[in-house]
Amino acid sequence: MSATALPNQARARRHSLKFLVVGTLLSSLALYIYLPTLIPYALSRGASLTLVGVISGSYGFIQVFVRIPLGVLSDHWQRRKWFVVFGAICGVVSCLALALADDVSAIVVWRAVAGIGGATHAITATLFALQFDGAQTQRAMGIFSFSNTLAFAVGPLLGGLVGAAYGWRAPFLIGAVLGTMGLLMLIAVTEPAAGSRGRSVKRRELTDVVRRPVIVEAVVLIALLTFAQFVTTFTFIPVGLTRLGAGPDAVGILQFVTMSCFTLTSLVSGTLVVTRLGSQRTVGLGVALVGISVLAVPWMPNPLALTLAQAASGVGWGLCLPVLWAWALDGVESAAQGTGSAVVHTGGSVGILVGPIAAGLLAERLGLNPTFLLMGIVCLLAAGWPLTQATHAAEGVGPAGGA
């Protein structure tokens, strides 16, 4: 290889990473921009709390069934980019269809189509990892988390303001435009050549990846965290704000603050925090912080206090989710990383599916506040798992290689 080839390759990889970051951000905005108007609109159409949970859960329902097959196929074919492009197309189509939806059943269906777009984020994470060498997985997941969660932060704020000013259909239409721009960016991404990606993975190797203890731990904890995230920030806290007379702009501001804390924390959790505390302690601290913030919800006297409590929850998610995503890739051969990432992200899909539906059923029978209290207690108990792992293993030993 010539002396000029390496600098040229490095420059091309940097350009590709820029396209990937911006494309991920824009295509993710198409999935999240309308969240402040989605649930209030469903309520205005007569949806019960259980049906509200079904609408929110439909996004995760489809992911439970398609995430792992998509990940396995991407590993088998050793092609990630076009799966990511397909996900962006699903996001654009769902935005346009939701803008035209006139009943609750249509909202359920097209939010599920958006879930297919979200399902490809596991493959997007693998594509990010392929832009770096194997020693920089934590950094790759930090950048991926930043791109995705920045959309989570900015999208609801923008959608809430637009929805309040121009009506509930406007965020869907803007989401379609942004998603199309993201689609073009993702098409411009360069995937590493087949020779650097390695061989096609065998079925037995995929099974071994799924059985790794660190994968099991990551799946369970991500399921719990997304359960809490979608029950609070994206489903039933908007219900509470709507009952208080707040508009979509107030919901958007709360979600913006929460996800901004998530975004900023995710930039340092996989590097600075893990370096000082170890990965297991970092995850345990994050899960505990989420539990405390959920427990505080029933005692928040006004929207401002509720926003501050949710901000603490965002910090908790930012501490642990990038680390858990990295566990799916650390020590896994690149040929099988799509499967590992898909399995771990499927835990999130289960949380998105089960959380809102189960919480909706509980809320109709017990009320919202007891539901929040129960969820907070479960999160605090779950925080003991990684913290216990940390006390029994030195750094670099045991699950996730973290103490």
C-alpha positions as CSV (number, residue, x, y, z in Angstrom):
1,M,0.0,0.0,0.0
2,S,1.4,3.4,-1.0
3,A,2.3,6.1,1.5
4,T,-0.6,8.3,0.3
5,A,-3.2,5.5,0.4
6,L,-3.5,5.5,4.2
7,P,-4.1,9.2,4.6
8,N,-6.7,9.0,1.8
9,Q,-8.4,6.1,3.5
10,A,-8.5,8.0,6.8
11,R,-9.9,11.0,5.1
12,A,-12.6,9.0,3.4
13,R,-13.5,7.3,6.7
14,R,-13.9,10.7,8.4
15,H,-16.2,11.9,5.6
16,S,-18.2,8.7,5.9
17,L,-18.5,9.1,9.6
18,K,-19.8,12.6,9.2
19,F,-22.5,11.4,6.7
20,L,-23.4,8.6,9.2
21,V,-23.7,11.0,12.2
22,V,-25.9,13.5,10.3
23,G,-27.9,10.8,8.5
24,T,-28.6,9.0,11.8
25,L,-29.6,12.3,13.5
26,L,-32.0,13.3,10.7
27,S,-33.6,9.9,10.2
28,S,-34.1,9.5,13.9
29,L,-35.8,12.9,14.0
30,A,-38.4,11.4,11.7
31,L,-39.2,8.9,14.4
32,Y,-39.4,11.2,17.4
33,I,-40.4,14.7,16.2
34,Y,-44.2,14.0,16.6
35,L,-44.1,12.3,20.1
36,P,-45.5,15.4,21.9
37,T,-48.6,15.4,19.6
38,L,-49.1,11.6,19.1
39,I,-50.6,10.7,22.6
40,P,-52.7,13.9,23.0
41,Y,-54.1,13.3,19.5
42,A,-55.0,9.7,20.4
43,L,-56.7,11.0,23.6
44,S,-58.7,13.5,21.6
45,R,-60.0,10.6,19.5
46,G,-61.3,8.8,22.6
47,A,-58.4,6.4,23.3
48,S,-58.4,4.9,26.8
49,L,-55.2,4.6,28.9
50,T,-54.8,1.0,27.8
51,L,-55.2,2.0,24.1
52,V,-52.7,4.8,24.6
53,G,-50.3,2.1,25.9
54,V,-51.0,0.0,22.8
55,I,-50.1,2.9,20.6
56,S,-46.9,3.6,22.4
57,G,-46.1,-0.2,22.6
58,S,-46.8,-0.8,18.9
59,Y,-43.4,0.8,18.2
60,G,-41.7,-1.9,20.2
61,F,-44.1,-4.7,19.3
62,I,-42.8,-4.9,15.7
63,Q,-39.2,-4.6,16.8
64,V,-39.4,-7.7,19.0
65,F,-40.0,-9.7,15.9
66,V,-37.7,-8.1,13.4
67,R,-34.6,-6.8,15.2
68,I,-32.8,-10.1,15.6
69,P,-33.7,-11.4,12.1
70,L,-32.4,-8.2,10.6
71,G,-29.3,-8.4,12.7
72,V,-28.6,-12.0,11.7
73,L,-29.2,-11.2,8.0
74,S,-26.8,-8.2,8.1
75,D,-24.2,-10.5,9.6
76,H,-24.8,-13.3,7.1
77,W,-24.6,-11.0,4.1
78,Q,-22.0,-8.7,5.8
79,R,-23.9,-5.7,4.6
80,R,-25.1,-3.1,7.1
81,K,-25.6,0.1,5.2
82,W,-28.6,-0.9,3.1
83,F,-30.4,-2.2,6.2
84,V,-29.9,1.2,7.7
85,V,-31.2,2.9,4.5
86,F,-34.3,0.6,4.6
87,G,-35.0,1.7,8.1
88,A,-34.8,5.4,7.1
89,I,-37.3,4.7,4.3
90,C,-39.7,3.2,6.9
91,G,-39.4,6.3,9.0
92,V,-40.3,8.6,6.1
93,V,-43.3,6.5,5.0
94,S,-44.7,6.3,8.5
95,C,-44.5,10.1,9.0
96,L,-46.5,10.6,5.8
97,A,-49.1,8.0,6.7
98,L,-49.5,9.3,10.2
99,A,-50.1,12.8,8.9
100,L,-53.1,11.3,6.9
101,A,-54.4,9.0,9.7
102,D,-57.9,9.8,10.9
103,D,-58.5,7.1,13.5
104,V,-56.7,5.4,16.4
105,S,-56.3,2.0,14.6
106,A,-54.4,3.7,11.7
107,I,-52.1,5.4,14.3
108,V,-51.3,2.0,15.8
109,V,-50.4,0.5,12.4
110,W,-48.2,3.3,11.2
111,R,-46.4,3.8,14.5
112,A,-45.6,0.1,14.2
113,V,-44.1,0.8,10.7
114,A,-42.0,3.5,12.4
115,G,-40.8,0.7,14.8
116,I,-39.3,-1.1,11.8
117,G,-37.2,2.0,11.2
118,G,-36.2,2.0,14.9
119,A,-35.3,-1.7,14.7
120,T,-32.5,-1.0,12.3
121,H,-30.7,1.2,14.9
122,A,-29.0,-1.9,16.2
123,I,-27.4,-2.3,12.8
124,T,-26.7,1.4,12.7
125,A,-24.7,0.9,16.0
126,T,-22.7,-1.8,14.2
127,L,-22.1,0.4,11.2
128,F,-20.7,3.1,13.6
129,A,-18.4,0.5,15.2
130,L,-17.0,-0.5,11.8
131,Q,-15.9,3.1,11.3
132,F,-13.4,2.6,14.1
133,D,-10.8,0.0,15.1
134,G,-11.8,-2.6,17.6
135,A,-10.2,-0.8,20.6
136,Q,-12.6,2.2,20.2
137,T,-16.0,0.5,20.7
138,Q,-16.9,2.7,23.7
139,R,-16.1,5.8,21.6
140,A,-18.1,4.6,18.7
141,M,-21.1,3.8,20.9
142,G,-20.8,7.3,22.5
143,I,-21.0,9.0,19.1
144,F,-23.9,6.7,18.0
145,S,-25.7,7.4,21.3
146,F,-25.1,11.2,20.8
147,S,-26.6,11.1,17.2
148,N,-29.6,9.1,18.2
149,T,-30.4,10.8,21.6
150,L,-29.8,14.3,20.2
151,A,-32.8,13.6,17.9
152,F,-34.7,12.4,20.9
153,A,-34.0,15.7,22.6
154,V,-34.5,18.2,19.7
155,G,-37.3,16.3,17.9
156,P,-40.0,16.5,20.7
157,L,-39.1,20.1,21.4
158,L,-39.4,21.1,17.7
159,G,-42.5,18.9,17.2
160,G,-44.2,20.4,20.3
161,L,-43.6,24.0,19.2
162,V,-44.7,23.2,15.6
163,G,-47.7,21.3,16.7
164,A,-48.9,24.1,19.0
165,A,-48.5,26.7,16.3
166,Y,-49.6,24.8,13.2
167,G,-51.7,21.8,14.3
168,W,-51.0,18.2,15.0
169,R,-50.3,17.2,11.4
170,A,-47.4,19.6,10.9
171,P,-44.8,17.6,13.0
172,F,-45.4,14.5,10.8
173,L,-44.9,16.4,7.6
174,I,-41.7,18.0,8.9
175,G,-40.5,14.6,10.1
176,A,-41.0,13.3,6.5
177,V,-38.8,16.1,5.1
178,L,-36.1,15.6,7.7
179,G,-36.2,11.9,7.2
180,T,-35.7,12.2,3.5
181,M,-32.7,14.4,4.0
182,G,-31.3,11.8,6.4
183,L,-31.9,9.1,3.9
184,L,-29.8,10.9,1.3
185,M,-27.0,11.2,3.9
186,L,-27.1,7.5,4.7
187,I,-26.9,6.6,1.1
188,A,-23.6,8.5,0.9
189,V,-22.1,6.5,3.8
190,T,-19.2,4.2,2.8
191,E,-19.2,0.8,4.4
192,P,-15.8,-0.9,5.0
193,A,-14.8,-3.2,2.2
194,A,-15.6,-6.9,2.5
195,G,-12.0,-7.8,3.1
196,S,-11.9,-5.7,6.2
197,R,-15.2,-6.8,7.5
198,G,-14.3,-10.5,7.5
199,R,-16.0,-13.7,6.7
200,S,-19.7,-14.6,6.9
201,V,-20.7,-15.7,10.3
202,K,-21.9,-19.3,11.1
203,R,-25.1,-20.1,12.9
204,R,-23.3,-21.7,15.8
205,E,-21.2,-18.6,16.4
206,L,-24.3,-16.5,16.5
207,T,-25.8,-18.8,19.2
208,D,-22.6,-18.5,21.2
209,V,-22.9,-14.7,21.1
210,V,-26.5,-14.7,22.3
211,R,-25.5,-17.0,25.3
212,R,-22.8,-14.7,26.6
213,P,-23.5,-13.7,30.2
214,V,-22.8,-10.0,29.4
215,I,-25.3,-10.1,26.6
216,V,-28.0,-11.5,29.0
217,E,-27.3,-8.8,31.6
218,A,-27.4,-6.1,29.0
219,V,-30.7,-7.4,27.5
220,V,-32.4,-7.5,30.9
221,L,-31.2,-4.0,32.0
222,I,-32.0,-2.3,28.7
223,A,-35.5,-3.9,28.7
224,L,-36.1,-2.4,32.2
225,L,-34.6,1.0,31.3
226,T,-36.7,1.4,28.1
227,F,-39.7,0.2,30.1
228,A,-39.3,3.1,32.5
229,Q,-38.4,5.5,29.7
230,F,-41.5,4.9,27.6
231,V,-43.9,4.6,30.5
232,T,-42.8,7.9,31.9
233,T,-41.3,10.4,29.5
234,F,-43.1,9.3,26.3
235,T,-46.5,7.9,27.4
236,F,-48.0,8.7,30.8
237,I,-46.2,11.9,31.9
238,P,-47.6,13.5,28.7
239,V,-51.0,12.1,29.8
240,G,-50.6,13.8,33.2
241,L,-49.5,17.1,31.6
242,T,-52.5,17.0,29.2
243,R,-54.9,16.5,32.1
244,L,-53.3,19.6,33.8
245,G,-54.2,21.6,30.6
246,A,-50.6,21.7,29.2
247,G,-50.2,21.8,25.5
248,P,-47.8,19.9,23.2
249,D,-45.2,22.7,23.6
250,A,-45.0,21.9,27.4
251,V,-44.7,18.2,26.7
252,G,-42.0,18.9,24.1
253,I,-40.0,21.1,26.5
254,L,-40.1,18.3,29.2
255,Q,-38.9,15.7,26.6
256,F,-36.2,18.1,25.3
257,V,-34.7,18.7,28.8
258,T,-34.8,15.0,29.6
259,M,-33.2,13.8,26.4
260,S,-30.7,16.7,26.4
261,C,-29.4,15.4,29.7
262,F,-29.4,11.9,28.2
263,T,-27.4,13.1,25.1
264,L,-24.8,15.1,27.0
265,T,-24.2,12.4,29.6
266,S,-23.8,9.7,26.9
267,L,-20.8,11.6,25.5
268,V,-18.8,11.1,28.7
269,S,-20.3,7.9,30.2
270,G,-18.4,5.5,27.9
271,T,-15.1,7.2,28.4
272,L,-14.6,9.5,31.4
273,V,-17.1,7.9,33.8
274,V,-16.2,4.2,33.0
275,T,-12.5,5.0,33.3
276,R,-13.1,6.1,36.9
277,L,-15.8,3.9,38.1
278,G,-15.7,0.8,35.8
279,S,-18.5,-0.3,33.5
280,Q,-20.6,-2.2,36.1
281,R,-20.6,0.6,38.7
282,T,-21.4,3.1,35.9
283,V,-24.4,1.0,34.9
284,G,-25.5,0.5,38.5
285,L,-25.4,4.2,39.2
286,G,-27.4,5.0,36.1
287,V,-30.1,2.5,36.8
288,A,-30.4,3.7,40.5
289,L,-30.7,7.3,39.3
290,V,-33.5,6.3,37.0
291,G,-35.3,4.5,39.8
292,I,-35.0,7.5,42.2
293,S,-36.4,9.9,39.5
294,V,-39.4,7.7,38.8
295,L,-40.1,7.4,42.5
296,A,-40.1,11.2,42.7
297,V,-42.8,11.7,40.0
298,P,-45.9,11.4,42.2
299,W,-44.6,14.1,44.5
300,M,-43.8,16.7,41.9
301,P,-46.1,19.6,42.4
302,N,-45.9,21.3,39.0
303,P,-44.6,20.8,35.5
304,L,-41.3,22.5,36.3
305,A,-40.5,20.1,39.2
306,L,-41.6,17.2,37.0
307,T,-39.2,18.3,34.3
308,L,-36.3,18.5,36.8
309,A,-37.1,14.9,38.0
310,Q,-37.1,13.7,34.4
311,A,-33.8,15.5,33.8
312,A,-32.3,13.3,36.5
313,S,-33.7,10.3,34.8
314,G,-32.1,11.4,31.5
315,V,-28.7,11.5,33.2
316,G,-29.3,8.0,34.4
317,W,-30.1,6.7,31.0
318,G,-27.0,8.5,29.6
319,L,-24.8,6.9,32.1
320,C,-25.7,3.3,31.4
321,L,-27.3,2.8,27.9
322,P,-24.1,3.6,25.9
323,V,-22.2,1.2,28.1
324,L,-24.8,-1.5,27.7
325,W,-24.8,-1.1,23.9
326,A,-21.0,-1.4,23.9
327,W,-21.2,-4.7,25.8
328,A,-23.0,-6.1,22.8
329,L,-19.9,-5.4,20.6
330,D,-16.9,-5.7,22.9
331,G,-15.0,-9.0,22.4
332,V,-17.4,-10.0,19.6
333,E,-15.9,-10.7,16.2
334,S,-17.0,-8.1,13.7
335,A,-18.7,-10.7,11.6
336,A,-21.2,-11.3,14.4
337,Q,-21.6,-7.8,15.8
338,G,-24.8,-7.2,14.0
339,T,-26.4,-10.1,15.9
340,G,-25.0,-9.1,19.3
341,S,-26.2,-5.6,18.8
342,A,-29.6,-6.7,17.6
343,V,-30.1,-9.1,20.6
344,V,-29.3,-6.3,23.1
345,H,-31.4,-3.7,21.4
346,T,-34.3,-6.3,21.3
347,G,-34.3,-6.0,25.1
348,G,-35.2,-2.3,24.5
349,S,-38.0,-3.4,22.1
350,V,-39.5,-5.6,24.8
351,G,-39.4,-2.8,27.2
352,I,-41.1,-0.4,24.7
353,L,-43.8,-3.1,24.0
354,V,-44.5,-4.4,27.5
355,G,-44.0,-1.2,29.5
356,P,-46.7,1.1,28.2
357,I,-49.3,-1.7,27.8
358,A,-48.7,-3.1,31.3
359,A,-48.5,0.3,32.9
360,G,-51.7,1.3,31.1
361,L,-53.5,-1.6,32.6
362,L,-52.1,-0.9,36.0
363,A,-52.9,2.8,35.8
364,E,-56.6,2.1,35.0
365,R,-56.9,-0.1,38.0
366,L,-54.5,1.4,40.6
367,G,-53.9,5.0,39.3
368,L,-50.8,6.6,37.7
369,N,-49.0,7.3,41.0
370,P,-48.9,3.8,42.3
371,T,-47.7,2.6,38.9
372,F,-44.8,5.1,39.1
373,L,-43.9,4.0,42.6
374,L,-43.9,0.3,41.7
375,M,-41.7,1.0,38.7
376,G,-39.2,3.0,40.7
377,I,-38.8,0.3,43.3
378,V,-38.2,-2.3,40.5
379,C,-35.4,-0.1,39.0
380,L,-33.7,0.4,42.4
381,L,-33.8,-3.4,43.0
382,A,-32.3,-4.0,39.5
383,A,-29.5,-1.5,40.2
384,G,-28.2,-4.1,42.7
385,W,-27.3,-6.5,39.9
386,P,-24.4,-4.6,38.3
387,L,-23.3,-3.1,41.6
388,T,-23.0,-6.7,43.0
389,Q,-21.1,-7.7,39.9
390,A,-18.7,-4.8,40.6
391,T,-18.0,-5.9,44.2
392,H,-17.1,-9.5,43.0
393,A,-14.9,-8.7,40.1
394,A,-11.9,-6.6,39.5
395,E,-11.8,-4.3,36.5
396,G,-11.4,-6.4,33.4
397,V,-12.8,-9.6,34.9
398,G,-16.4,-10.9,34.7
399,P,-19.3,-9.8,32.7
400,A,-18.7,-6.8,30.5
401,G,-15.1,-6.7,31.7
402,G,-16.0,-4.1,34.2
403,A,-15.9,-3.9,38.0
